[in-house]
Amino acid sequence: MKATLIFDLSKEEDKESYDLMMSATKYSSLCEEFENYLRTNIKYNEELTAKEKEFYNMICDRWYEMKQENGL
């Protein structure tokens, strides 16, 4: 199966969509890096207070909820 996306780069709306599609891999890597950052801090950062760890867990939980809501 193949898919072809066609953008009319003379139209600003299409150019923005094209730029977003071309950056999709970067966005995916950025999200994975952020996820790893959260996990690493929760698991290994011994300098975090209980309240800070709770905050990281809250952010992490919400992150996973948002991913699931968006089918990722």
Summary of the structure (lengths in Angstrom):
residues: 72
radius of gyration: 17.9
end to end distance: 21.5
largest distance: 53.3
contacts: 133
relative contact order: 0.08
helix: 72%
strand: 0%
